[in-house]
Amino acid sequence: MTSRTADNLVECLLADTIPRRAALVDFGLDYDIRSRTWSRRYGILQDLVRKGTLDADALHQVAGDGPGLTKLTNQGVEFVTAFDDLPG
């Protein structure tokens, strides 16, 4: 059985826990160990998921796509993933 990183991300956003590393990479999220704070992008996704305006299916469609995540969230914050500059 496989699991989508979007499913893990949504579960963790709702539970306020740390997603798996693959989800962090796929959605351009980072955690500052020194200050123990999440990036603003994590908060944006968490807010949208908790409001019910964003779900795992929508996130799955833009996994690894920074511009797609930026457009989907529509919050004026740029999402960048490790996959954005790969030739396509």
N, C-alpha and C positions, 0 to 999 in steps of 0.2 A: 504494500500500500504506500502511495506517495502522498505528500502533503504540500500544498502550495504555500509559498512564503507569505502570501497575502493573508491566508487563514491564520497563520501564526501571528502575524503583525496585528490583526484585528483583535484576536484573543488577548494579546499582551496590552494593547492600547486600552481595552476595556478593564483589564485587571491591574493596570498601572505597573506592569512588570517589564523586564528587558526581553525584547524579541531575540530569536536566534540570529546568529551572525549572518546567515544567508539573507534574512529579511532586512537586516540593517544595510547590507550591501545593495540589495535589489531596490530599496526605496531611498537610498542616499541619506540615511540617518546616522548620526554620530552622538557619542556620549563623551563629555569631557570628564575624565577620571579625576583630575585635580579639583575641579569645582563641584564635581558630582551633580552635574546638570545636563539635561538633554538639550539638543539643538532646538531652535524655534520650530523647525520642520516637524519634529516629533509632536510638539504641542498642537500644531495646526491639524495634523492627522488625527490626533487623539480627540480634539474638539469636534471635528467633523464626524468621526465615527460615533462618538457618544451622543451627538445630536441626531444620528440616524440619517444624515445626508450623504454618507460615504460608507460603502460596504466592501467586503472582501472581493466580490466579483468585479467591481469597478477598479479596485486596486490591482487585481490580477492582470487586467488588461493593460496596465501601464507599468508593470514591474520592469525595472531596469531602464526606464525611459524618463529621464529627468524632465525634458520639456513636456512630456505627456502628464507627468505628476504636477508640474507647475500649472498647466492649463486646467487639469482636473480640480485642483484645490482652489484656484482662483483667489488667492490670498495676497498676491503681490510679493511672495517669497519664492525665490528660484530654488528648485530641486535639482540636484546634480547627482548622477550615479556613476559608478565605475564603468558602466557600459556605454555611456553617451558618445564617446569618441571612437568606439570600435568601428572599423569599416563594415558596411553593411550589406 
